[in-house]
Amino acid sequence: MINKNQFEEFLKDKSLDEISRERLDKIIDDEMKKPEDEMNPELIEYCLDLLNSSDETAENNCDDKKGSGDKNVKTLKFSFRHIAALAAVISIVIVAAVSGSASVSHYKMYDGAIEVDGNSVFPNLSGFYGEMQSTDMPDDALIKELSDNGVSGVLLPRALLSGAIEVTNIEYNIDEWRDGAYIEFTYDGKYGNISIEIEKYDYDDRVENWEFLQVSSVVERVKTNKATAFCFSQFKNEFTTIIYRSGKALYVIQVPVELDEAVQIAKTIN
């Protein structure tokens, strides 16, 4: 739980990117519209903590640059919403303490595809499982290498092809049940990896049980004409994970970039 001093520091913080503010404020606003017994204080607090701990430099800093009156009003509205959000969190926590009931320890996003518990993320992409979609990947050395070794019909972000990454190692896992590959690469001189698993059979009872630790950002959803991907940074933004399904194939990409750049990469899954 953030304390009063931390929250006051948050209100004084002018280093937040305006787009990030709007994104997190939307989550807070949506949560506060719910009845109190359905409101998730941990989600509100999570958003407030992200805003408070951000070290980004704002392009539209009202103190450093002369802005319009509208921008000042907008910033003021942000602050009032944050005060109301903190009040809601405190109110619910007090009620829970008095009644002896515990607050919800986790929450789900994107129709249950993403579950967040503390700083861990649990994706469940079984809803995206189905027939493999046709792919039209460019004539790329990595795509050819994978196909020649039994991993064909893959759907990778175009932003990571055509020499954008330097592949340093590929391990194949081909068996009766799946075709798989684990690709290690460097991107702008930093380490990254791609895990691909293409299942060979249909499963009536799918149970997907994955956990991604030390998540240090919000979870962004990116929809393209070929897949729905989820992006989130890990280990203090050391890298960002992009995870998605296409038919029976599962892709987990860990690329050494910030969340915003990873979102742009995910948009090229087409």
C-alpha positions in Angstrom: 0.0 0.0 0.0 1.4 3.4 -0.9 1.6 5.8 2.1 0.6 9.5 2.2 4.1 10.8 1.6 4.5 8.6 -1.5 1.2 9.8 -2.8 2.1 13.5 -2.3 5.3 12.8 -4.2 3.2 11.3 -7.0 1.1 14.5 -7.2 4.3 16.6 -7.4 5.8 14.4 -10.1 6.0 16.2 -13.5 8.0 13.6 -15.3 5.2 11.4 -16.5 4.4 11.0 -20.2 1.0 12.3 -21.0 0.0 9.3 -23.0 0.9 7.0 -20.1 -1.1 9.2 -17.8 -4.2 8.9 -20.0 -3.9 5.2 -20.3 -3.6 4.6 -16.6 -6.2 7.1 -15.8 -8.6 5.3 -18.1 -8.1 2.1 -16.1 -8.6 4.0 -12.8 -11.8 5.7 -14.1 -13.3 2.4 -15.3 -12.6 0.8 -12.0 -14.1 3.6 -10.0 -17.3 3.5 -12.0 -18.0 0.0 -10.5 -20.0 -0.5 -7.3 -17.8 -0.5 -4.3 -18.2 -4.2 -3.6 -16.9 -4.9 -7.2 -14.2 -2.3 -7.2 -10.6 -3.6 -7.1 -8.5 -1.5 -4.9 -5.3 -3.3 -5.8 -5.8 -2.5 -9.5 -6.3 1.2 -8.6 -3.2 1.2 -6.4 -1.2 -0.6 -9.0 -1.9 2.1 -11.5 -1.1 4.8 -9.0 2.1 3.1 -8.1 3.1 3.0 -11.8 2.4 6.6 -12.2 4.3 7.5 -9.0 7.4 5.4 -9.9 7.7 6.5 -13.5 11.0 8.2 -14.4 10.0 9.2 -17.9 10.6 12.8 -19.0 7.4 14.6 -20.1 7.4 16.4 -23.4 4.6 18.7 -22.1 5.8 19.7 -18.7 3.5 22.5 -17.5 6.2 23.9 -15.2 9.1 23.8 -17.7 7.2 24.9 -20.8 4.5 27.5 -21.3 1.3 25.7 -22.1 -2.2 26.5 -22.8 -4.9 26.9 -20.1 -6.5 23.7 -21.3 -3.4 21.7 -20.5 -3.3 23.2 -17.0 -7.0 22.3 -16.5 -6.3 18.8 -17.9 -3.4 18.2 -15.4 -5.6 19.5 -12.6 -8.3 17.0 -13.5 -5.7 14.2 -13.4 -4.7 15.2 -9.9 -8.3 15.3 -8.6 -9.0 11.9 -10.1 -5.9 10.5 -8.4 -7.0 11.9 -5.1 -10.5 10.4 -5.5 -8.9 7.1 -6.5 -6.7 7.0 -3.4 -9.7 7.9 -1.2 -11.6 4.9 -2.8 -8.6 2.6 -2.0 -8.4 3.8 1.6 -12.2 3.5 2.1 -12.3 -0.1 0.8 -9.3 -1.2 2.8 -10.8 0.3 6.0 -14.1 -1.5 5.3 -12.3 -4.7 4.7 -10.3 -4.4 7.9 -13.3 -3.7 10.0 -15.4 -6.4 8.5 -12.5 -8.9 8.7 -12.7 -9.7 4.9 -9.7 -9.6 2.7 -9.5 -7.6 -0.5 -9.2 -9.4 -3.9 -5.5 -10.5 -4.3 -5.6 -10.5 -8.1 -7.6 -9.3 -11.1 -8.2 -10.4 -14.7 -7.9 -8.3 -17.9 -9.0 -8.6 -21.5 -11.8 -11.1 -21.0 -9.7 -13.3 -18.8 -6.9 -13.7 -21.3 -4.5 -12.0 -18.8 -4.5 -12.6 -15.0 -2.3 -10.3 -12.8 -1.3 -11.3 -9.3 1.1 -8.9 -7.7 3.9 -8.5 -10.1 3.3 -11.8 -11.9 1.3 -12.2 -15.1 -0.6 -15.4 -16.0 -1.6 -15.5 -19.7 -4.4 -17.9 -20.8 -4.6 -17.8 -24.6 -6.7 -21.0 -25.0 -9.4 -18.8 -26.5 -7.1 -18.0 -29.4 -6.4 -21.7 -30.1 -7.6 -23.1 -33.5 -6.7 -23.7 -37.1 -3.4 -22.2 -38.2 -3.9 -19.0 -40.2 -2.2 -18.7 -43.6 1.0 -16.7 -43.4 2.7 -14.6 -46.0 6.1 -14.0 -44.5 8.8 -12.3 -46.6 11.6 -14.2 -48.2 13.8 -14.1 -45.1 16.8 -16.2 -44.0 15.4 -17.0 -40.6 12.0 -18.1 -42.0 13.8 -20.4 -44.5 16.1 -21.8 -41.8 13.1 -22.7 -39.6 11.2 -24.3 -42.6 14.2 -26.3 -43.7 14.3 -27.8 -40.2 10.6 -28.7 -39.8 9.2 -25.6 -38.3 7.1 -24.1 -41.1 4.2 -21.7 -41.5 5.5 -19.5 -38.7 4.1 -16.0 -38.0 6.8 -13.6 -36.7 6.8 -9.8 -36.4 8.1 -8.4 -39.6 10.0 -5.8 -37.6 12.3 -8.6 -36.4 13.0 -10.0 -39.9 15.1 -8.9 -42.9 18.3 -8.5 -40.9 16.8 -6.5 -37.9 18.1 -9.2 -35.5 21.3 -11.2 -35.5 20.5 -14.9 -34.8 23.2 -16.4 -32.6 21.8 -19.9 -32.0 18.7 -22.0 -32.8 17.7 -25.2 -30.9 15.0 -27.4 -32.4 12.5 -29.6 -30.6 10.7 -31.8 -33.1 8.8 -34.8 -31.7 5.5 -36.7 -32.1 3.5 -33.9 -30.4 4.9 -30.6 -31.6 7.4 -28.8 -33.8 9.4 -26.3 -31.8 12.3 -23.9 -32.0 14.2 -21.7 -29.5 16.0 -18.8 -31.2 18.6 -16.7 -29.5 19.5 -13.3 -31.1 20.8 -9.9 -30.5 18.9 -6.7 -31.2 20.8 -3.5 -31.2 23.6 -5.4 -29.5 21.4 -6.8 -26.7 20.2 -10.3 -26.0 16.7 -11.6 -26.9 15.0 -14.8 -27.7 12.0 -16.3 -29.5 10.2 -19.5 -28.4 7.9 -21.2 -31.0 5.8 -24.3 -30.3 3.4 -25.6 -33.0 1.2 -28.4 -31.7 0.4 -31.3 -34.1 -2.9 -32.4 -32.5 -6.1 -30.8 -31.2 -6.8 -30.9 -27.5 -10.3 -30.8 -26.1 -9.2 -30.0 -22.6 -6.6 -27.2 -22.9 -5.0 -26.1 -19.6 -2.5 -23.3 -20.1 -0.4 -22.6 -17.0 2.3 -20.0 -17.5 3.7 -17.5 -15.1 5.8 -14.5 -16.0 7.6 -13.0 -13.0 8.8 -9.5 -12.1 6.4 -7.7 -14.5 7.3 -4.0 -14.3 4.7 -2.4 -16.6 1.1 -2.4 -17.6 -0.1 -5.2 -20.0 -0.8 -3.9 -23.5 -3.0 -5.7 -26.0 -2.2 -5.5 -29.7 -4.6 -6.7 -32.4 -3.5 -7.3 -35.9 -5.2 -9.1 -38.8 -3.4 -12.3 -37.9 -3.1 -12.4 -34.1 -3.8 -10.8 -30.8 -0.6 -10.2 -28.9 0.0 -9.1 -25.3 3.1 -7.1 -24.3 4.6 -6.4 -20.9 8.0 -5.4 -19.5 9.9 -7.5 -17.0 12.7 -7.2 -14.5 12.7 -3.4 -14.2 12.2 -3.0 -18.0 15.3 -5.1 -18.8 13.2 -6.6 -21.7 9.7 -6.8 -22.9 7.8 -10.0 -23.5 5.4 -10.4 -26.5 3.2 -13.4 -26.3 0.5 -14.6 -28.8 -1.1 -17.6 -30.4 -1.8 -18.2 -34.1 -3.8 -21.4 -34.6 -2.0 -24.2 -32.8 1.3 -22.2 -32.6 2.4 -20.4 -29.5 5.0 -17.6 -29.7 6.9 -16.0 -26.8 9.3 -13.3 -27.7 11.6 -11.5 -25.3 13.1 -8.5 -26.9 15.4 -6.0 -25.2 13.3 -2.8 -25.7 10.9 -0.6 -23.8 7.2 -1.4 -23.8 6.3 1.2 -26.3 8.8 -0.1 -28.9 7.7 -3.7 -28.2 4.1 -2.6 -29.0 5.2 -1.2 -32.3 7.0 -4.5 -33.0 3.9 -6.5 -32.2 1.9 -4.4 -34.6 3.9 -6.0 -37.4 2.6 -9.5 -36.7 0.7 -9.6 -40.0 
